[in-house]
Amino acid sequence: MAHPKRRHSSTRRDKRRTHYKATAVTLSTDAQTGEVHERHHAHVFEGNLYYKGQMVVENYAKTA
């Protein structure tokens, strides 16, 4: 197993971690429903499940 001979400084550690960033979720607007949703994910609109602008499951969730 790897074992460092010398201690790495905090600056060196922080330089390595500069690329570990959280990215914002990409949102998209459905052309059929006008609903804003997360890209490449199905979304519920008026009780129906939509994906890529098409209804996948009818009466997916009960609306109040």
KEKE-3310 file (N, C-alpha, C; in steps of 0.2 Angstrom, whole numbers, plus 5000, padded with zeros to 4 digits):
npx = (5004:5002:5013:5016:5032:5035:5026:5012:5009:4996:4993:4996:4987:4975:4976:4975:4962:4954:4947:4936:4921:4904:4891:4879:4861:4855:4842:4827:4814:4798:4792:4779:4771:4776:4782:4795:4809:4821:4834:4834:4826:4811:4795:4781:4766:4751:4746:4750:4764:4778:4790:4803:4794:4783:4768:4771:4766:4749:4738:4748:4751:4740:4731:4728)
npy = (4994:5011:5023:5039:5047:5060:5073:5080:5097:5109:5118:5111:5100:5107:5113:5101:5098:5108:5105:5098:5101:5106:5104:5114:5110:5105:5113:5111:5115:5108:5105:5102:5103:5114:5114:5116:5106:5094:5090:5075:5068:5060:5069:5074:5080:5087:5075:5066:5056:5062:5061:5067:5075:5067:5058:5046:5038:5037:5045:5044:5050:5055:5070:5084)
npz = (5000:4996:5004:5010:5010:5014:5022:5014:5010:5015:5005:4994:4995:4994:4981:4973:4976:4970:4958:4962:4962:4965:4954:4946:4944:4928:4920:4911:4899:4896:4880:4877:4889:4896:4908:4919:4922:4928:4917:4907:4915:4921:4924:4934:4929:4931:4936:4927:4921:4912:4899:4889:4882:4880:4886:4897:4908:4912:4924:4935:4947:4960:4960:4970)
capx = (5000:5006:5014:5020:5038:5035:5020:5010:5007:4989:4992:4996:4981:4970:4977:4972:4955:4951:4942:4930:4916:4897:4888:4871:4857:4853:4835:4824:4807:4795:4788:4772:4767:4778:4784:4802:4811:4828:4835:4835:4822:4804:4792:4774:4762:4743:4745:4753:4771:4780:4797:4804:4788:4777:4766:4773:4761:4743:4736:4753:4750:4733:4731:4723)
capy = (5000:5018:5027:5045:5048:5066:5076:5085:5103:5110:5121:5105:5097:5112:5113:5095:5098:5113:5102:5094:5106:5104:5108:5116:5105:5108:5113:5111:5116:5103:5109:5100:5105:5120:5112:5116:5100:5092:5086:5068:5065:5061:5073:5073:5086:5086:5068:5061:5056:5064:5061:5069:5078:5062:5055:5039:5035:5041:5044:5042:5053:5058:5077:5086)
capz = (5000:4996:5010:5009:5014:5017:5022:5009:5013:5014:4999:4989:4995:4991:4973:4971:4977:4966:4953:4966:4963:4964:4948:4946:4940:4922:4920:4904:4899:4892:4875:4877:4895:4898:4914:4920:4925:4927:4911:4907:4921:4920:4928:4934:4927:4932:4938:4922:4920:4906:4898:4882:4879:4879:4892:4898:4912:4914:4931:4939:4954:4962:4961:4976)
cpx = (5004:5007:5018:5026:5038:5028:5018:5007:4999:4988:4992:4990:4975:4970:4974:4965:4951:4946:4936:4925:4909:4895:4881:4867:4855:4845:4833:4817:4804:4791:4781:4768:4770:4781:4792:4804:4818:4829:4836:4831:4815:4801:4784:4771:4755:4742:4747:4761:4773:4788:4798:4798:4782:4775:4767:4768:4755:4741:4742:4753:4743:4735:4726:4718)
cpy = (5006:5021:5033:5045:5055:5069:5081:5091:5104:5114:5116:5102:5101:5112:5107:5095:5103:5111:5099:5099:5103:5108:5109:5111:5109:5107:5113:5112:5112:5107:5108:5103:5112:5120:5113:5110:5099:5088:5079:5064:5065:5066:5072:5080:5084:5078:5063:5062:5057:5063:5062:5072:5073:5060:5048:5035:5039:5040:5042:5044:5056:5066:5079:5091)
cpz = (5000:5003:5009:5013:5017:5017:5017:5012:5011:5008:4993:4989:4992:4984:4970:4971:4973:4961:4956:4967:4962:4958:4949:4942:4934:4921:4912:4904:4894:4887:4875:4883:4897:4905:4914:4924:4924:4921:4912:4913:4919:4925:4928:4933:4927:4932:4933:4922:4913:4905:4890:4879:4878:4885:4892:4902:4914:4921:4936:4946:4955:4963:4966:4973)
residu = (MET:ALA:HIS:PRO:LYS:ARG:ARG:HIS:SER:SER:THR:ARG:ARG:ASP:LYS:ARG:ARG:THR:HIS:TYR:LYS:ALA:THR:ALA:VAL:THR:LEU:SER:THR:ASP:ALA:GLN:THR:GLY:GLU:VAL:HIS:GLU:ARG:HIS:HIS:ALA:HIS:VAL:PHE:GLU:GLY:ASN:LEU:TYR:TYR:LYS:GLY:GLN:MET:VAL:VAL:GLU:ASN:TYR:ALA:LYS:THR:ALA)
# end
